[in-house]
Amino acid sequence: MIGERIGHFKVISRLGRGGMGEVYAGEHESIQTRVAIKVLHADISGNTDHVQRFFNEAKIVGRIKHAGIVKIFDVGFHGDQAYLIMELLEGEPLSARIARAAALPWQEAVDIGRQIASVLDATHRAGVIHRDLKPENIFLVPDHELASGERVKILDFGISKLSGTMAVASPKTIGTMGTPAYMAPEQWGDSGNVDWRADVYSLGCALFEMVCGRPPFIVHTIADACAKHLQETPPPAHTLASVPPSLDRTIARLLAKQPADRAASMGHVAKELAAIAAGNETVPEVQLLHTPRPAIGNMAPTMTTLGSSAAQIQSPVVKRRRALVAALGAGVLAVAAVVIVMVARSGGDQAAPAPATAPLVSAPAPAPPQQPVAQPPPAAPPAPPVAVVPPPAPEPTPIAATTAKPERKKPEVKKPVTKPVPKPTSGSGSADTGFGGRI
């Protein structure tokens, strides 16, 4: 196909390929205008209904008067393949923007949603229902005339529903049509009977995904998607993202199960989103570590990256470390208190030696042992000038305790027997305080 001529355009390169056809970039032979050329596969081009629906897209686009609609210039056959020549867009689909950013700031999402609603309002006024609105069909192109610097373009009206005289000539829809993750509850029964409010529901799904980084429901099969869209209520947007309360309420209403509960018109939705963008509401922060992005089929979900609010969550490891530090600090204070009481009781008329309290006051608190470990005995205190009879040794504990060894009596020295104050140790071993306590 590359190098061939379709109408007045030369095919330059292939832009993409799908189940029904391919999209090429083309250039006008004389004025060098660039276009996109959609070409149906030969087998599909032989189906009259498919070709009629394909060509109807050109009629639909020509009927809608809005800058957010992609222009179509020509249709026809190239050999045995039907083709459509349309405006070539330079930008990115909304689906790529969400995948790259994980979730959009709510202000950006509101502006994009307002533009989508404005385009769909013109679409509905022209008697067209899109029925396949999703981030893949919403294109973002640069436009410096807008305050945001970009414009929304809505693509792919291939399964749109027509009303009026155009509906008579278009193929009838029988059964379910659309993309499961964005289909309204009533669309699962018979897509041929839905009205413009099905597009309202799809817009609610797209807004939810823009701010939360995932569709309203996590689904992996079509049956699962059907059950959840028909029966379950999606989580409020404020539980997954930082959004103003008014936007949270708007998204919830757009996703109502009953079509009558969603909106009065797409024009009303556009005005409501514009009011939210101009408001000065306080937006509460949502503290999350990650949010899964689901998909239908075997596609793996991706993780979200949240803002600075995620750093406010305290992990279990940090909690354990802080608890250990607090316990160690309490241990140091308890040891210091016991030392002060010991010195006060054993002092009396005899002052305790100067070095007796210093090591205990400045000694670090021992780390909690993983299992009972015997400690080496502390060094014996200096021998006193008289014989000493030590008190009985206490019951053994998991940490071995020792007392000072008795000295042999010297008969030639006859002085009153006194109790020396045992020298406390700075290790993790225990020492008898003389009043039933153990430190």
Secondary structure, 3 states (H helix, E strand, C coil): CCCCEECCEEEEEEEEECCCEEEEEEEECCCCCEEEEEEECHHHHCCHHHHHHHHHHHHHHHHCCCCCECCEEEEEEECCEEEEEEECCCCEEHHHHHHHHCCCCHHHHHHHHHHHHHHHHHHHHCCEECCCCCHHHEEEEECCCCCCCEEEEECCCCCCEECCHHHHHCCCCCCCCCCHHHCCHHHHCCHHHCCCHHHHHHHHHHHHHHHHCCCCCCCCCHHHHHHHHHHCCCCCHHHCCCCCHHHHHHHHHHCCCCHHHCCCCHHHHHHHHHHHHHCCCCCCCCCCCCCCECCCCCCCCECCCCCHHHHHCCCHHHHHHHHHHHHHHHHHHHHHHHHHHHHHHHHCCCCCCHHHCHHHHHCCCCCCCCCCCCCCCCCCCCCCCCCCCCCCCCCCCCCCECCCCCCCCCCCCCCCCCCCCCCCCCCCCECECCCCCEC
